[in-house]
Amino acid sequence: MTEKKIRVLVAKPGLDGHDRGAKVVARALRDAGMEVIYTGLRQTPEMIAEAALQEDVDVVGLSILSGAHMALTPRLLELLKINGQSHVKIFIGGIIPDEDLHRLKEMGVTGVYGPGASTEDIIRDVRLAVAG
């Protein structure tokens, strides 16, 4: 019996149009053997939650450089809960002020990564979070 691959949805919520980091992380996760779905730019929390449900993902990775993480993240978490997907792990990468890190973790975000984060660390953390 083959082990189930970790399914990751990588999304760019909000109006931010810079997706280089999201694409780098998506490729690293794919190269590490995970199934990666990239939703593209300018996604709403509703679009991301629907894609997460349709794709039956284990993880949602958000790339947020716009500063809207404190508005977008709670809404996404609420929608995932409504969809019965409270088990889905949320990771955020981007420009996240230190003062928001604790609040994001309290909301239920599993990991937060800033510019220059190691893809090896992200891969390890995703695997550990899904393993349980």
PyMOL commands that set and color helices and strands:
alter all, ss='L'
color gray80, all
select helices_A, chain A and resi 20-31+45-55+69-82+98-107+119-131
alter helices_A, ss='H'
color red, helices_A
select strands_A, chain A and resi 7-11+35-38+59-64+89-94+111-113
alter strands_A, ss='S'
color yellow, strands_A
deselect
rebuild
show_as cartoon
